[in-house]
């Protein structure tokens, strides 16, 4: 099903610094639609900052919550 949907979809791993603040994320999986829609080829296994160092600072307020797990 992951590969069959038309919507772009990816799974990421959020990376935390020693103070438990998220600072980057790594692409773990992506469906073909995600790659087609974003143009992010060969992103699997890389972080957004490795893949696109010019990317703006990783904004993580939406990732910080009491339910976060890592």
N, C-alpha and C positions, 0 to 999 in steps of 0.2 A: 504494500500500500504506500509506503514511504516514497518509492520511485514512481508510482502511478499517478499521484496527484499533480494537478497543474500549477498549484501554488508553490512558490519557492519556500523551501524549508531547510533549516540547518540545526544541528545540535552543537552547542559550544560548551567549553569548560571555562568557567570564570577563574582567573588567577588572582590570588591575594598576596599582598605584601606582609611583612612580619607584624604589622599593626592591624592585620585583618581587614584592610581596605582593598577592595577590588581595583586592579590597575590595568588589566589586559584580559583578553580572552583568546582561547585556542579553538579553531574549527575542528570538530571531531568527525562530523558526517554532514553531507549535504546531498539533496536530491538533484536530479538533472535540471529541474525547473529553477532551482536556486542559482545554479551555475549559469544557466541561460539568462536569467533576469538580472543578475549582478555582474556578470563577467568575471567573477572571482574563480578563475581556473587555477588548479594546483594549490588551493588554499588549505585543503585538508592536512592537519598536522601542524600548521603554522599558526602563530598568533596574529592578531590584526596588526600589531605594531611591527612584526617581522614581515608580514605580507605587504603592508602599506604604511611605511614609517611616517609618511606625511599626513596620515589620518589624524584628525583632531584628538585632543586628549580624551581618553576613554571616560565617558560619563556613566556613573554607576548608581546614582541615587535610587533608581528603580530596582536595582538588584539588592540593595541593602534593606533587609527586613528581618524581623524575628524568626521567620520561617526559613531563612537561608541555610543551606547545608553545603558543606565542602569537606 
